[in-house]
Amino acid sequence: MKARVLSGLQPSGQLHIGNYLGAVKNWAEIQGGYESIFCIVDLHAVTVYQEPKELAAKIRETAALFLAAGIDPEQSSVIVQSSVSGHAELAWMLTCVTPLGWLQRMTQFKAKAEKQETIGDGLLQYPVLMAADILLYQAAIVPVGEDQSQHLELTRDIAQRFNSLYGQTFVVPATHLPIVGARIMGLDDPTQKMSKSATGSGHAIALLDDLKTIQKKILRATTDSQPAVDVETMGPGIANLLTIAQACDSSVTKESVNGMRYGDFKKRVAEAVIARLEPIQKRYREVTADPAYIDGILTRGREHVLPIAEDTVRKVKSAMGLYV
């Protein structure tokens, strides 16, 4: 029996090349080796206000980009988080066994809370919902980046605490997946991870950016004061562009770009990115030509995972003495 793997992305903002190279590309490569579930986590998205019509459109756009980027519905279940009520139901039951101090120590909560005048309770409970996403499907493996490793460790703590209190109920997920995607930084600030929430127009390459825009963003990317690429002393900007190019095209090596003047190097990076994204954009247009196709994939994914989710919720209720 294959191990079950689960991961997901929020349908807010624009999916960018960091999301693709850091997550979705990896999912597509490993999906055949596992029982794979990939989730559009819209309940996570509404921890901050989302315009309803825009969110509804983004959910389908994200699903289409998953498919265009190589997620195969014959091998993987693509689901929308809110379409399976077990996510929210289990999150409440897990909230009741999660010490408040565990949540208040989460670095992402503290960082986001500092930027907001009003903090919704959903922001604090976000990691418990993430734990519910994972534990609902008894996922053994969760491919996440290092920025999510604290959340995954919390999931393990919650699962172990629940099992200790109520008996063996949850699979405790692995702490990491051996195969990890590239860590992509912002084009405008290569010391910060590329983010969907960043506002600068030159920060990220969206998967649906037109090809001229992609080239323009790369040509304007932050570098350093050197005249040419020196792989021994390169700064974070050049290192980030090289990581992007290598993740898009395996023929790009340190040796092949060493000594290139920055203008020529950036053109080489743009070529690699465009060659990678152009087929994805073509497939995206094909997938979105029939909206009923996307809804059908999401319905089929939900129908496949629903028995797993319902079984877990039933076991948790029974373990806690709740009415089943």
N, C-alpha and C positions, 0 to 999 in steps of 0.2 A: 504494500500500500504506500502511495506517495505521501510525503509530508505535506501539510497544508501551509501555504504561504499567503500572507495578506499585507497589502499596503494601499495607500490612497493619497489623493491630492484634493485640496480645496478648489471649488469652482468659482473662485473670486480672482479679480485681476486677470491678467493675460498669462497663459502658460508660456514660459520662456525656455531658452536653450539650456538654462541651468536645471529646470525641472526635467527636461528631456534627457540630458547627458547624465544628470545625477540620479535619476529615478526611472523614468519610463523606458528608456533604452535598455536598462538593466532588466526591468521586468520582462520585456519582450524576449530577451535572450535566455532567461531562466524559466519562463513559464511552462515549457514542456516537461521540465523535470520535477514539477510539483503539482499539487492540486491548488491552482492559483485563483485568488479572489482579489480583484482590484476595485477600489471603492472611491466614488466621488463623494467626498465628505462635506455635504452641504450643511449638516447640523453644526459642524465646526465653523463654517463660514459665517453663520449668523451670530457668533459671539460678538461681532461688531455689525452695525447696521448695513444691510444690503438692500438696494432698491429691488423690490420683488420681481418685476418683469425682467430686469437685467439678470438677476440670479437664475430665474427659470431658463433664460436663454443660455447662460454660462454653463449650466448643468449639461445641456445637450452639446454645447460646443466642446466641453471637456471630454465627454464620452466620445465624440467624433474624433478628437485629437488622440485619445488613447488608441482607437482603432487604426487611425492613419499612421500612428507611430509604431505599429507592429503588434499591439495586443490582439490576439487571435481569439474570437469568441467561441471557436471550436475547442480551444485548449483552456481558456480562462473564463471566469464569470466576472462580468463588468456590472457593478451595481451602484445604485444611488443610496446613500446611507439612510436618508429619511424614509425611503420606501420600505424599509424593514424595521418595524416598530421595536424589535428586540434591542436595537442599539440604545435607544433612549430608556427603555424599561430596565435593561441591565445596568445602565449607567447610574440610575437612581439606587439600585440595590448595592452597587459597589461604593457609591458615595457614603452610604450608611456604615461602611466598615473601613473607610479611609480617614485616618487622623488628619485634622485640619493642618497641623504643623507640616505634614508631608507636602501639602499643596502650597503652602506659603513659602516653602523653601525653593520652589521651582524657579530656576533662573529666568525662563522665558516669561513667566507671570510677572516677576519683579521688573523685568526690562520693559514689558508692555504697559504695566500699571503706571510706571513713571511718566509715560507719554500721554496718559489720558486723565482728563479731569474727573470723569465719572467712570467707575469700573463696574461693569456688569458681573453678576455672579457666574455667568457662563465662562468668563475668562479664567476665573479661579478653578472652575470644575472641568475645564477643557481637558486636562490630563486624565481625568477619570473617564470621560467619554472616549478618549483615545484608548484607554485600557479596555473599555467595554467593546470597542470595535474589534480589538484583537481577541479578547477572551470569548466573545460571543461565538466565534467560529473555531475556538480551540486551536488557533494557529500556532504551529510549532516554530515558525520562522517569520521574522518581520524585517524586510530590507529597508532600513532607514539610514539617513545620514547622521553624522556625529552630532549635529545640532539637535537631533531628536533622541539621542541616546539616553538622556536623563528621563525622558518620558517613558521610554521602553523599560528602563530600570524600575521606574515607579510601577509600571504594569506588572512586572515580576513580583514586586513587593506586595501589591494588592492581591495578586493571585495566591501568593504564599500565605498571606494573612487570612484570606477567606478560607483556604484549605485547612489552615490550622484551627480556625474557629468552628467550621461547619463540616469538616471532612473533605477528603479528596474529591474535588469538583472540577478544577481547571487544569488544563495543560499549561505549564509555566514556559513561556516562549523563550527561545534562544536569545542571547544578548546581542548577537550580530549575525549577519550573513557574510560568509567569506568573500563573495563577489560583491564589490561595491562600485557605485558609479563615480564619475568624476565630480570633484567639488569645484563649482564654477563661481567666480567672484564677479562683482559689478564691473562693467566696462569703465564707469566714471570713477569708481573707488575700488581698486583691486584688493583692498584690505577688508572689505565687507562682502559677505556672501550675496550673490545675485538674488533679488527679492521681487516678488510680485507687487508688494505694497510700496516700493520705492517710487517716487514721483518724477524723477529726472528722465527726460526723453532719451538720454544717451546711456542709461543705466543697464538696460537689458535688451536682448534680442528676442522678441516675441516669435513664437513658432509660426505665426501667420503674418509677420512683417513681409512686405514685398521685397524682392531681391535687391532693388536699389537702396532701400532703407537699410537692409542688413549690411551692405557694403559700406554705406555712409557711416553707420554706427561703429563699425570695426575700424575704419580709417581715422575716426575721431577718438578712439579709445585711449585712455591714459597710459602712458609708457614711463620713461624716465629720461635723464639727460644724455644718455649715451647715443652715439650716432648710428650704431649698428648692434645687432644681436650678439651678445656674448653669453653663451650658456653657462659659463662658470660664474659670472657676476651679475646676471640679469635680475632686475628688480621685480616686484610683484605684478606690475602691469604686463610686462613681456611674458613672465611665467604663466600668467592667467591665459593670455592669448595662445600660448603654446599648448597649454592643457586643452583648450577648446579645439584647436586644430587637430591635435593628436586623437582626441576622443571622436572627432568627426571623420578623420582619415588616418588610418594606421600607417600610411606611407610617409607621413610627416614625422620626422625624427629630429632630435637635437642636432645631429650632425648635418642634416639636410638644410637647416635654417641658420646654423652658426655662421656669423659674419654677414648675414643679410642686412642691408640698410632697412630701417624701420618701415619705410614706405613699401618696399618690395615684400617684406615679411607680412605686413598687414594685408596686402593683396593676396598672399598665399593663404592666410587664415580665412579671408573672405571666400576664396574659392572653395576651401574645404567645407565651410559652413553652408554655403549655398548648395553645393553638391549633395550635402546631407539633408537639407531642409526642403529642397525643391520637390523630391518625390513624396515627402510627407504632405506638403501642401496640395499636390496633385491628388493624392489619395483622399485628403480631407474634402476636397471639392466633390469627389465621387461619392463619398459617404454621405455628405450633407445634401446631395441632390434628392434624396428620398428620406424625409424626416421620419416616416413610418419605420424605416429600417433601423434607425437608432433606437426608437422606442421599443421595437421588437427585441433588440439585443439586451436592453435594460430589463425588459419584462422577463426574458429568458434567464438572465443572470439572477434576478430576484427569485424566480421559481426554483432555481437550482440550490440557492443558499438558504431559503426559508426553512426547510426541514431541519437544517443544522442549527440555525438560530433558535427556532422554537424548542428544540430538544434541550439546548443549553439553558434557556430561560426556565423551562420546566424543572430541570435539575436544580437550578439555583433556588427557585421558589420552594421546592420540596426540602432542600437542605436547610433553608432558613425557617421552615415551618409555616410559610405563607400558603394561602389557598391556591390549589392547583386545579 
